[in-house]
Structure formats: structure tokens, C-alpha cells
Amino acid sequence: MNILDDLKLQYKLGGVAMRVIYWNIACFLISFVFYEFSIGQFIFPNWLALSSDPEVFLFKPWTFLTYAFFHDGFLHLLFNMLVLNFASSLFLTFFTQKQYLGLYILSAIFSGIIFVLSYYFLNYSASIVGASAAIMAILVATTTYQPLMNVRLLLVGNVKLWHITAVILVLDLMQFRLGNMGGHISHLAGAVFGFIFIKLLQNGTDLSIVVSKTIDFFANLFRKSPTTPFKTVHKNYRPTEKPTSRIVTKDKTQQQIDEILDKISQSGYDCLTKEEKEFLFKAGK
């Protein structure tokens, strides 16, 4: 199995969090089309980045989401993906993958709205990119639900989850007037949305259902429907025939897949042998 096959398998088996990370990395690689080597920075067009100019975002409403998948530099991407991976693993300990994706998308949109409203009333004009607001929402949501959860940090030891979140929020507040004010506004908006998301969820209101139903609607819209009506097919049947071995083979294959997936859930994907990875890749085709 080559590296490309290995990446495909991780994408397929890694769940929604791994896919979101892959999407962010893919968008970053695509964004090199907009990299200005002469000045050494990314110049994102206003149909990707979220602009605070009403004449731009009112005619490009999709930018309230697309901005959350692009990053202004490798270090920006690297730090965000490390925190996203950390926050995702904690969030998915307690909640579903649909709730995760719903929170990521809704918090990005909410934070984008707060950003453009803030800059409009402050009479500022700027554009933002980055997944930080959605990441902050995921982290704060998990902290709101389980603040006393123990997290082991390298060189530090065990700390409470709320300690980590509090430090990040304080750093955001300290840098509020130093630069990238729009980014910090969106970060704090994401934190507020993460808190609201969990409080509503605890009261029986799951906001992520909006995203799930929207995705299901478009998935069903483009799903190929049967071209012919149902009809009854008669076949000769001989009771003395031995059952085909295809069902047995399928059961054994599925059993082996389940055993490998259990192994992944307990020890991670990297614990698989080369033969197990190849088996999963072939089974997923």
C-alpha cells in the first residue's frame, strides 16, 4: 500500500473530524493559486474570504462558510489543525459526528455574522480567513459540558479542561487591540456560540439538526432514483440446492472488518499491520 492509499483509507475511516482537517489542508494547498510571491502573502479573492463590506458579503453569502476553510500561511494552518484535532477528540467523546459537523458549520456562520456586524458599526473594513472561530466553538462546547475533565499535557501533566480553555480565551482578550481585531472578534463569537450550543442541547434543542437536514436534502436531491418501476420476478427454486457460499464469505469479511475497526477504536489507526491496512483498503473499494 502506498502513501496515497494510506491517506485515502485514513480519510474514509477517520470520521468527520479527520475529514474536516483534510478539507482544511486541501483548501490551503489550493490557496497557493492566490499566493503573491513578490510580497510573500496570500491575497484571497472576495468570493472566498469573508469581507466586512456589505456590498461584498451580501452578494456572496457563501463566504460566511468558505472563510472557515482557508488559512493565511502554513503556521496559521498548523496551529489551528493541532488545536482542532485536540478539541475534536474531546468533543466526539461525548457527542455525535453529526453534532460535530453541525457545530463547526453553524459556529463559523455565526462568528462571520458577528464579525461583519462589528466592523460595520465600527466603520472598519477588512477580510478574514481561518477555522479558529469554529475550533473555539468546539473547544468551549466540550468545556461547557465537561469542565472538570482531566487532560494530560506534555511537560505539564494533568490539568482541567477549563484551565486550557480559560488560558486561550484570556490570550485572545489580551491581544484584542494589538492586531487582527476581526480575528479575535470571531474567536470570541465562536466561544459564545459553543456555550449556547451546549446549553440548548442540554435543554433538548439540537441546533445541528438544521445542518444534518440540509445535507440530507441535497444528498437526496442528487441521488439517482430508480428508472424502472418495481416488478415481480419469478425464479425456479429447488429445495435440495445447497446455499451459495457468498453469504458465508460476506459474513467472514464483515467480521474481520469489525475486528479491525475495534482495534482502531482502542489503539488508533497506526497500530494496524500492513496486511490489515491493505485488507481495509480493498474492502472499502
Buried (B, 14 or more C-beta within 10 A) or exposed (E): BEEEEBEBBBBEBBEBBBBBBBBBBEBBEEBEEBBEEEEEEBEBEBEBBBBBBEEBBEEBEEBBBBBBBBBBBEEBBEBBBEBBBBBBEBBBEEBBBBBBBBBBBBBBBBBBBBBBEBBBEEEEEBBBBBBBBBBBBBBBBBBBBBEEBEBEEEEEEEBBBBBBBEEBBEEBEEBBEEEBBBBBBBBBBBBBBBBBBBEEBEEEEBBBEEBBEEBEEEEEEEEEEEEEEEEEEEEEEEEEEEEEEEEEEEEEEEEBBEEBEEBBEEEEBEEBEEEBBBBBBEEEE
